Amino acid sequence: FAEWADTKNILIIRREGDKEIRIPFNYKDFISGDNVDQNILLRPNDTIVVP
């Protein structure tokens, strides 16, 4: 990540049919072990946005 990346507010955008699902992801919590439940299996065509 670039040093200015907001790794606490990553967004995974997933399309299911005609719906768009937005899944928040906090990389810092995940890496530190604070929230391993966020371990999301990425699917083809998922878009990852790191602000």
FIKOLZA-1660 file (N, C-alpha, C; in steps of 0.1 Angstrom, whole numbers, plus 5000, padded with zeros to 4 digits):
% residues 51
   i   px   py   pz ch aa at
   1 5008 4988 5000  A  F  N
   1 5000 5000 5000  A  F CA
   1 5009 5012 5000  A  F  C
   2 5004 5023 4994  A  A  N
   2 5011 5036 4995  A  A CA
   2 5009 5041 5009  A  A  C
   3 5018 5049 5014  A  E  N
   3 5017 5054 5028  A  E CA
   3 5005 5062 5031  A  E  C
   4 4999 5068 5020  A  W  N
   4 4987 5076 5022  A  W CA
   4 4974 5068 5021  A  W  C
   5 4975 5055 5018  A  A  N
   5 4963 5046 5016  A  A CA
   5 4956 5045 5030  A  A  C
   6 4942 5046 5029  A  D  N
   6 4934 5045 5041  A  D CA
   6 4930 5030 5042  A  D  C
   7 4939 5022 5048  A  T  N
   7 4937 5008 5049  A  T CA
   7 4926 5003 5059  A  T  C
   8 4921 5013 5066  A  K  N
   8 4910 5010 5076  A  K CA
   8 4896 5010 5069  A  K  C
   9 4896 5016 5057  A  N  N
   9 4883 5018 5050  A  N CA
   9 4883 5013 5036  A  N  C
  10 4889 5001 5034  A  I  N
  10 4888 4994 5021  A  I CA
  10 4874 4989 5018  A  I  C
  11 4871 4990 5005  A  L  N
  11 4857 4986 5001  A  L CA
  11 4858 4975 4990  A  L  C
  12 4851 4964 4992  A  I  N
  12 4850 4954 4982  A  I CA
  12 4837 4955 4975  A  I  C
  13 4836 4957 4962  A  I  N
  13 4824 4959 4955  A  I CA
  13 4821 4946 4947  A  I  C
  14 4810 4940 4950  A  R  N
  14 4806 4928 4943  A  R CA
  14 4793 4929 4936  A  R  C
  15 4792 4924 4924  A  R  N
  15 4779 4924 4917  A  R CA
  15 4773 4910 4918  A  R  C
  16 4761 4909 4922  A  E  N
  16 4753 4897 4922  A  E CA
  16 4740 4899 4915  A  E  C
  17 4740 4894 4902  A  G  N
  17 4728 4897 4894  A  G CA
  17 4728 4912 4891  A  G  C
  18 4717 4919 4894  A  D  N
  18 4716 4933 4892  A  D CA
  18 4718 4941 4904  A  D  C
  19 4723 4935 4915  A  K  N
  19 4726 4941 4927  A  K CA
  19 4741 4944 4929  A  K  C
  20 4744 4955 4936  A  E  N
  20 4758 4958 4939  A  E CA
  20 4759 4957 4954  A  E  C
  21 4768 4949 4959  A  I  N
  21 4770 4947 4973  A  I CA
  21 4784 4953 4977  A  I  C
  22 4783 4961 4987  A  R  N
  22 4795 4968 4992  A  R CA
  22 4800 4962 5005  A  R  C
  23 4811 4957 5006  A  I  N
  23 4816 4950 5018  A  I CA
  23 4828 4958 5023  A  I  C
  24 4827 4964 5035  A  P  N
  24 4838 4971 5041  A  P CA
  24 4848 4961 5046  A  P  C
  25 4861 4966 5045  A  F  N
  25 4872 4957 5050  A  F CA
  25 4883 4966 5057  A  F  C
  26 4886 4963 5069  A  N  N
  26 4896 4970 5077  A  N CA
  26 4909 4962 5077  A  N  C
  27 4918 4965 5068  A  Y  N
  27 4930 4957 5066  A  Y CA
  27 4939 4958 5079  A  Y  C
  28 4939 4969 5086  A  K  N
  28 4948 4970 5098  A  K CA
  28 4942 4961 5109  A  K  C
  29 4929 4960 5111  A  D  N
  29 4924 4951 5121  A  D CA
  29 4926 4937 5117  A  D  C
  30 4925 4933 5104  A  F  N
  30 4926 4920 5099  A  F CA
  30 4941 4915 5102  A  F  C
  31 4950 4923 5097  A  I  N
  31 4965 4919 5098  A  I CA
  31 4969 4918 5113  A  I  C
  32 4964 4927 5122  A  S  N
  32 4967 4926 5136  A  S CA
  32 4961 4915 5143  A  S  C
  33 4951 4908 5137  A  G  N
  33 4944 4897 5143  A  G CA
  33 4932 4901 5151  A  G  C
  34 4928 4914 5150  A  D  N
  34 4917 4919 5158  A  D CA
  34 4904 4915 5152  A  D  C
  35 4903 4912 5139  A  N  N
  35 4891 4909 5132  A  N CA
  35 4893 4899 5121  A  N  C
  36 4897 4887 5124  A  V  N
  36 4900 4877 5114  A  V CA
  36 4887 4872 5107  A  V  C
  37 4875 4875 5112  A  D  N
  37 4863 4872 5106  A  D CA
  37 4861 4879 5093  A  D  C
  38 4869 4889 5090  A  Q  N
  38 4868 4897 5078  A  Q CA
  38 4874 4890 5066  A  Q  C
  39 4880 4878 5068  A  N  N
  39 4887 4871 5058  A  N CA
  39 4877 4867 5047  A  N  C
  40 4876 4875 5037  A  I  N
  40 4866 4874 5026  A  I CA
  40 4872 4867 5014  A  I  C
  41 4866 4857 5009  A  L  N
  41 4871 4850 4997  A  L CA
  41 4867 4859 4985  A  L  C
  42 4877 4864 4978  A  L  N
  42 4874 4873 4966  A  L CA
  42 4869 4864 4955  A  L  C
  43 4860 4870 4947  A  R  N
  43 4854 4863 4936  A  R CA
  43 4858 4870 4923  A  R  C
  44 4858 4863 4912  A  P  N
  44 4860 4870 4899  A  P CA
  44 4852 4882 4897  A  P  C
  45 4857 4893 4892  A  N  N
  45 4850 4905 4890  A  N CA
  45 4848 4914 4902  A  N  C
  46 4852 4909 4914  A  D  N
  46 4851 4918 4926  A  D CA
  46 4861 4930 4923  A  D  C
  47 4856 4942 4928  A  T  N
  47 4865 4954 4927  A  T CA
  47 4869 4958 4941  A  T  C
  48 4882 4960 4943  A  I  N
  48 4887 4964 4956  A  I CA
  48 4891 4979 4955  A  I  C
  49 4885 4987 4964  A  V  N
  49 4888 5001 4964  A  V CA
  49 4896 5005 4977  A  V  C
  50 4908 5010 4975  A  V  N
  50 4916 5015 4987  A  V CA
  50 4917 5030 4985  A  V  C
  51 4909 5037 4994  A  P  N
  51 4909 5052 4993  A  P CA
  51 4923 5058 4997  A  P  C
% end
